[in-house]
Amino acid sequence: TGDWVSGEPDPVQGLLKKGFEPSFYRGLSRDTYKLWAALGLFSYRRCFREEADVTVFFDPFLPPGVRGKRVVFLHDLAPLVRPGTLRPQSLARMRLTLRQTCRRADRIVTVSQFSKGEIMMLLGVPEERISVLYWGVDGKEFRPCRDPAVEARYGLQGGYFLFIGTLEPRKNVTGLVRAFGRFKRETGSAARLVLAGSEGPRGAELRSAIAASGCEREILLPGYVAREDVPPLLSGALAFVFPSFYEGFGLPVLEAMACGTPVLCGNGASLPEVAGDGALLAPPEDEGALAAALGRLEKDEELRKTLREKGMERAKRFSWENAARQLYEIAEDVYGTGGQN
């Protein structure tokens, strides 16, 4: 039940063969249902089937009135520790429902040991009620597949660093822009920076940083990139750069590794846990360190080769098949042990 039906990556396709059944919001938009249910104005059973042995919610909202055992995914605690990164409507709803959701759940599933620690510390959830399930990467979709025609379509000739994601403060995109400007001034490099993704509500701040960087022509904003273009763009990049301040998991890092792309990412939150030794790490708040890391990646071919090899091996450890198997085992455990009453 929840957001996975929208087409985002998920671990559940393999579960459909094991007796799991998808359930959809009926008659209301997702946001309207969540708001009304949180306020006690709408019954869960008006939108979903009445009974199930175990219901898994892939969105961090567990309404009242759910029969059977209840498993809910809570990827991170951005509403509590990074509130400025959420839309006001989403932030208000999550703050209203988050603690209730944790109390109602028989099991909380999160996607990193980092997030598990935050849930225990900030929400007071006992360790035995939390399971860690790592996301996966589709090796058939994300693989080395450089395509000069795709690069040309986005105006990319020559070397480029690539960021893919929502251009929002939590991802530290303005910090990356400033670090890139410093890198360009210090090295005279001809490399470009591609910031692919939709602009968040503070897009004006990003554009001001680009204007102040002194290299507006070398920073490209292609907007949303079609999913089929992501693997070839990753494959052609000098490196994928992801200096995020806060991530519950950091799936783009794995997708880049699976494409054989050297990765530079932040050294905080969950990113070291996911990247392991397959990425070059730098403190996201240190723009000088980020600039120096960009310089190393451009000049050191041996480093890029090492990161490419280690990253591809690292990515193989994470698969949707493993995630689906783990989730099935969690559901079996909750059903068999009775969870919490």
C-alpha positions as CSV (number, residue, x, y, z in Angstrom):
1,T,0.0,0.0,0.0
2,G,1.4,3.4,-0.8
3,D,3.7,5.3,-3.1
4,W,5.5,2.4,-4.8
5,V,2.7,2.1,-7.3
6,S,3.7,5.5,-8.8
7,G,6.6,3.9,-10.7
8,E,9.4,4.7,-8.4
9,P,12.0,1.9,-7.8
10,D,10.7,-0.7,-5.3
11,P,11.5,-4.1,-3.8
12,V,8.0,-5.5,-4.1
13,Q,7.6,-7.0,-7.6
14,G,9.1,-10.3,-6.4
15,L,6.6,-10.3,-3.6
16,L,3.6,-10.6,-5.9
17,K,4.5,-14.3,-6.5
18,K,4.6,-15.0,-2.8
19,G,1.0,-14.0,-1.9
20,F,1.4,-10.3,-1.6
21,E,-1.3,-8.2,-3.4
22,P,-1.0,-4.5,-4.3
23,S,-3.6,-2.1,-2.9
24,F,-4.4,1.3,-4.3
25,Y,-6.1,4.5,-3.1
26,R,-9.6,4.4,-4.3
27,G,-11.7,7.5,-5.0
28,L,-9.4,10.1,-3.4
29,S,-6.0,11.6,-4.2
30,R,-3.2,10.2,-2.0
31,D,-2.6,13.5,-0.2
32,T,-6.3,14.1,0.4
33,Y,-6.7,10.7,1.9
34,K,-3.7,11.0,4.1
35,L,-4.8,14.4,5.5
36,W,-8.4,13.3,6.1
37,A,-7.4,10.0,7.7
38,A,-4.8,11.7,9.9
39,L,-7.6,14.0,11.2
40,G,-9.9,11.0,11.8
41,L,-12.3,12.1,9.0
42,F,-12.0,9.1,6.7
43,S,-11.8,5.4,7.3
44,Y,-8.9,3.3,6.0
45,R,-11.4,0.7,4.9
46,R,-13.1,3.1,2.6
47,C,-10.0,3.1,0.4
48,F,-8.5,-0.3,0.9
49,R,-9.5,-3.9,1.4
50,E,-10.8,-4.6,4.8
51,E,-8.6,-7.4,6.0
52,A,-5.0,-8.7,5.4
53,D,-2.7,-10.8,7.4
54,V,0.0,-8.2,7.0
55,T,-0.2,-4.8,5.4
56,V,3.0,-3.1,4.2
57,F,3.0,0.7,3.8
58,F,5.8,2.0,1.6
59,D,4.9,5.6,2.6
60,P,5.5,6.7,6.2
61,F,1.9,7.1,7.0
62,L,-0.1,4.4,8.9
63,P,-3.7,5.4,9.4
64,P,-6.0,4.1,12.2
65,G,-8.3,1.2,11.6
66,V,-5.9,-1.1,9.8
67,R,-6.7,-4.8,10.7
68,G,-4.0,-7.4,10.9
69,K,-0.3,-6.7,11.3
70,R,1.2,-3.5,10.2
71,V,4.6,-2.8,8.6
72,V,5.6,0.7,7.6
73,F,8.6,2.1,5.8
74,L,10.3,5.1,7.3
75,H,13.3,6.0,5.1
76,D,14.6,9.0,7.1
77,L,13.8,11.7,9.6
78,A,14.1,14.7,7.3
79,P,10.9,16.2,8.7
80,L,12.6,16.4,12.1
81,V,16.3,17.1,11.2
82,R,16.0,18.9,7.9
83,P,12.5,20.5,7.9
84,G,13.4,23.1,5.4
85,T,13.8,20.5,2.7
86,L,10.1,19.6,2.6
87,R,7.1,21.4,1.2
88,P,5.1,23.1,4.0
89,Q,2.1,20.9,3.4
90,S,4.1,17.7,3.5
91,L,6.0,18.8,6.5
92,A,2.9,19.7,8.5
93,R,1.2,16.3,7.6
94,M,4.3,14.3,8.5
95,R,4.9,16.1,11.8
96,L,1.2,15.5,12.6
97,T,1.3,11.7,11.9
98,L,4.9,10.5,12.3
99,R,4.8,9.6,16.0
100,Q,1.3,8.1,15.6
101,T,2.5,6.0,12.7
102,C,5.4,4.6,14.8
103,R,3.1,3.8,17.7
104,R,0.7,1.9,15.4
105,A,3.3,-0.1,13.5
106,D,4.2,-3.7,14.5
107,R,7.5,-3.2,12.6
108,I,9.2,-0.2,11.1
109,V,11.4,-0.9,8.1
110,T,14.2,1.6,7.3
111,V,16.9,1.6,4.6
112,S,20.1,2.1,6.6
113,Q,21.7,1.6,9.9
114,F,22.1,5.4,10.1
115,S,18.3,5.9,9.8
116,K,17.7,3.1,12.3
117,G,19.8,5.0,14.8
118,E,18.0,8.2,14.3
119,I,14.6,6.5,14.6
120,M,15.7,5.0,17.9
121,M,17.2,8.2,19.2
122,L,14.7,10.8,18.0
123,L,11.4,8.8,18.2
124,G,12.2,6.4,21.0
125,V,11.4,3.3,19.0
126,P,12.9,0.1,20.5
127,E,15.6,-1.5,18.4
128,E,13.6,-4.8,18.2
129,R,10.8,-3.0,16.3
130,I,13.1,-1.7,13.6
131,S,14.4,-3.7,10.6
132,V,17.0,-2.5,8.1
133,L,16.4,-3.3,4.5
134,Y,18.8,-1.9,1.9
135,W,17.4,-0.8,-1.4
136,G,18.8,-2.3,-4.6
137,V,19.9,-1.3,-8.1
138,D,18.7,-2.9,-11.3
139,G,21.9,-4.2,-13.0
140,K,20.1,-4.6,-16.4
141,E,19.0,-1.0,-16.5
142,F,22.1,0.6,-14.8
143,R,25.2,-0.7,-16.5
144,P,28.1,0.8,-18.5
145,C,26.4,2.1,-21.7
146,R,28.0,5.3,-22.9
147,D,26.1,6.8,-25.9
148,P,27.7,9.8,-27.6
149,A,24.3,10.5,-29.3
150,V,22.7,11.0,-25.9
151,E,25.5,13.2,-24.7
152,A,25.2,15.3,-27.9
153,R,21.5,15.7,-27.4
154,Y,22.2,17.4,-24.0
155,G,25.0,19.5,-25.5
156,L,27.8,17.6,-23.8
157,Q,31.1,17.5,-25.6
158,G,34.2,16.9,-23.6
159,G,34.5,16.0,-19.9
160,Y,31.7,16.7,-17.5
161,F,30.8,16.1,-13.9
162,L,27.2,15.0,-13.3
163,F,24.7,15.5,-10.5
164,I,21.2,14.0,-10.8
165,G,18.5,14.7,-8.3
166,T,16.1,17.4,-7.1
167,L,18.0,20.7,-7.0
168,E,17.2,21.4,-3.3
169,P,19.2,22.6,-0.3
170,R,19.5,19.1,1.3
171,K,21.4,17.9,-1.7
172,N,24.0,20.8,-1.3
173,V,23.7,21.8,-4.9
174,T,24.6,25.4,-4.3
175,G,27.7,24.2,-2.3
176,L,28.6,22.1,-5.3
177,V,28.3,25.1,-7.6
178,R,30.6,27.1,-5.4
179,A,33.1,24.3,-5.2
180,F,33.0,23.8,-9.0
181,G,33.7,27.5,-9.4
182,R,36.7,27.3,-7.1
183,F,37.9,24.1,-8.9
184,K,37.7,26.0,-12.3
185,R,39.6,29.0,-11.0
186,E,42.3,26.9,-9.5
187,T,42.9,24.5,-12.4
188,G,41.7,26.2,-15.5
189,S,39.9,23.0,-16.4
190,A,37.6,22.8,-19.4
191,A,35.3,20.4,-17.6
192,R,31.6,21.2,-17.3
193,L,29.1,20.6,-14.5
194,V,25.7,19.2,-15.3
195,L,22.9,19.6,-12.7
196,A,20.1,17.4,-13.9
197,G,16.8,17.5,-12.2
198,S,13.8,19.7,-11.3
199,E,14.4,22.8,-9.4
200,G,13.1,22.9,-5.8
201,P,11.3,25.8,-4.3
202,R,14.5,27.7,-3.8
203,G,15.6,27.7,-7.4
204,A,16.4,31.4,-7.3
205,E,19.1,30.8,-4.7
206,L,20.7,28.2,-7.0
207,R,20.7,30.5,-10.0
208,S,22.3,33.3,-7.9
209,A,25.1,30.9,-6.9
210,I,25.6,29.9,-10.5
211,A,25.8,33.6,-11.5
212,A,28.3,34.3,-8.8
213,S,30.5,31.3,-9.7
214,G,32.0,33.0,-12.7
215,C,31.4,30.0,-14.9
216,E,27.7,30.2,-15.9
217,R,28.5,28.8,-19.4
218,E,30.1,25.7,-17.9
219,I,27.2,24.8,-15.7
220,L,24.3,23.2,-17.5
221,L,20.7,22.9,-16.2
222,P,19.0,20.4,-18.5
223,G,16.0,20.0,-16.1
224,Y,14.3,16.6,-15.8
225,V,16.2,13.9,-17.6
226,A,14.3,11.0,-19.2
227,R,14.9,7.8,-17.2
228,E,16.3,6.0,-20.3
229,D,18.9,8.7,-20.7
230,V,20.2,8.5,-17.1
231,P,22.5,5.4,-17.5
232,P,24.2,6.7,-20.7
233,L,24.7,10.1,-19.1
234,L,26.2,8.5,-16.0
235,S,28.4,6.2,-18.1
236,G,29.9,9.2,-20.0
237,A,30.6,11.4,-17.0
238,L,34.1,12.0,-15.5
239,A,32.4,11.4,-12.2
240,F,29.0,11.4,-10.5
241,V,29.0,14.1,-7.8
242,F,26.6,13.8,-4.9
243,P,27.7,16.0,-1.9
244,S,24.4,15.7,-0.1
245,F,24.1,16.8,3.5
246,Y,21.4,14.2,4.4
247,E,20.3,11.0,2.9
248,G,18.4,8.0,4.4
249,F,20.0,5.8,1.7
250,G,21.4,7.5,-1.4
251,L,20.2,5.3,-4.3
252,P,21.8,7.5,-7.0
253,V,25.2,6.6,-5.7
254,L,24.6,2.9,-6.3
255,E,23.1,3.6,-9.8
256,A,26.2,5.5,-10.8
257,M,28.5,2.8,-9.5
258,A,26.6,0.2,-11.4
259,C,27.2,2.2,-14.6
260,G,30.9,2.1,-13.9
261,T,31.0,5.8,-13.1
262,P,33.5,7.1,-10.5
263,V,31.6,8.6,-7.5
264,L,32.3,11.6,-5.3
265,C,29.8,11.9,-2.4
266,G,29.4,13.4,1.0
267,N,30.9,11.7,4.0
268,G,27.9,12.1,6.3
269,A,24.5,10.5,7.1
270,S,24.0,7.2,5.3
271,L,26.3,7.8,2.4
272,P,29.5,6.2,3.7
273,E,27.4,3.1,4.7
274,V,26.1,2.7,1.2
275,A,29.2,3.7,-0.8
276,G,31.7,1.7,1.3
277,D,35.2,1.8,-0.4
278,G,33.6,2.3,-3.8
279,A,33.5,6.2,-3.7
280,L,35.7,9.2,-3.0
281,L,34.3,10.8,0.2
282,A,34.5,14.5,1.1
283,P,32.8,16.6,3.9
284,P,29.9,18.3,2.1
285,E,30.2,21.6,4.1
286,D,33.9,22.0,3.0
287,E,33.8,23.5,-0.5
288,G,37.6,23.6,-0.6
289,A,37.7,19.8,-0.1
290,L,35.0,19.3,-2.7
291,A,37.0,21.4,-5.2
292,A,40.2,19.5,-4.5
293,A,38.3,16.2,-5.0
294,L,37.0,17.4,-8.3
295,G,40.6,18.2,-9.3
296,R,41.8,14.7,-8.3
297,L,39.1,13.0,-10.2
298,E,39.8,15.0,-13.4
299,K,43.6,14.5,-13.3
300,D,44.1,11.1,-11.8
301,E,43.1,8.4,-14.4
302,E,44.3,5.7,-12.1
303,L,42.0,6.9,-9.3
304,R,39.0,6.9,-11.7
305,K,39.8,3.4,-12.8
306,T,40.1,2.2,-9.2
307,L,36.8,3.8,-8.2
308,R,35.1,2.4,-11.3
309,E,36.1,-1.1,-10.5
310,K,35.4,-0.9,-6.7
311,G,32.1,0.8,-7.4
312,M,30.8,-1.8,-9.8
313,E,31.7,-4.5,-7.3
314,R,30.0,-2.6,-4.5
315,A,26.8,-2.1,-6.5
316,K,26.5,-5.9,-7.0
317,R,25.9,-6.3,-3.3
318,F,22.6,-4.4,-3.6
319,S,19.7,-6.0,-5.5
320,W,15.9,-5.6,-5.6
321,E,15.7,-9.4,-5.4
322,N,17.5,-9.4,-2.0
323,A,15.3,-6.5,-0.9
324,A,12.1,-8.4,-1.8
325,R,13.3,-11.5,-0.1
326,Q,14.1,-9.6,3.1
327,L,10.8,-7.8,3.1
328,Y,9.0,-11.1,2.7
329,E,10.9,-12.5,5.7
330,I,10.1,-9.4,7.7
331,A,6.4,-9.9,7.0
332,E,6.6,-13.6,7.9
333,D,8.3,-12.7,11.1
334,V,5.7,-10.0,12.1
335,Y,2.9,-12.4,11.3
336,G,4.4,-15.4,13.0
337,T,5.5,-13.6,16.2
338,G,2.4,-11.5,16.5
339,G,4.3,-8.2,16.3
340,Q,3.0,-5.7,18.9
341,N,-0.6,-5.7,20.1
